Amino acid sequence: MAVNPEMHTRDGSGTELPTTEARQGVTGTGTRYVLHISLALVVVAFAVIYFVMMR
């Protein structure tokens, strides 16, 4: 990759990359669904534990 002088930071600490080049992961793989479902399952699990302990 050729270094573009316009991409250097002003303080000289490194190279600033565009978002697409700087991203190290793949987007759009359903991660948000996994997070929402797991959060919902944790809430349900804690509710069940709470009601079982209150007996």
C-alpha positions in Angstrom: 0.0 0.0 0.0 1.4 3.4 -1.0 1.5 5.9 1.8 -0.5 9.0 0.9 1.1 12.1 2.5 -2.5 13.5 3.1 -3.2 10.6 5.5 -0.5 11.5 8.0 -1.7 12.9 11.3 -0.8 16.5 12.0 1.2 15.6 15.1 3.2 13.0 13.1 2.2 10.1 15.4 1.1 7.7 12.7 -1.0 7.2 9.6 -4.7 7.9 9.6 -6.7 5.3 7.6 -10.2 5.6 6.2 -12.9 3.7 8.1 -13.0 0.9 5.6 -9.3 0.2 5.7 -9.0 0.6 9.4 -11.8 -1.8 10.2 -10.5 -5.2 11.1 -13.7 -7.1 11.3 -16.7 -8.0 9.1 -19.9 -6.1 9.6 -23.4 -7.3 9.1 -23.0 -10.8 10.4 -25.9 -10.8 12.9 -23.9 -9.8 15.9 -26.6 -7.4 17.1 -29.1 -10.3 17.1 -26.9 -12.5 19.2 -26.4 -9.6 21.7 -30.1 -8.9 21.9 -31.1 -12.6 22.3 -28.4 -13.3 24.9 -29.4 -10.2 26.9 -33.1 -11.2 26.8 -32.1 -14.7 28.0 -30.1 -13.3 30.9 -33.0 -11.2 32.0 -35.3 -14.2 31.8 -32.8 -16.3 33.8 -32.5 -13.7 36.5 -36.3 -13.3 36.7 -36.6 -17.1 37.1 -33.9 -17.2 39.8 -35.5 -14.3 41.6 -39.0 -15.9 41.7 -37.5 -19.3 42.7 -35.6 -17.7 45.6 -38.7 -15.8 46.8 -40.6 -19.0 47.4 
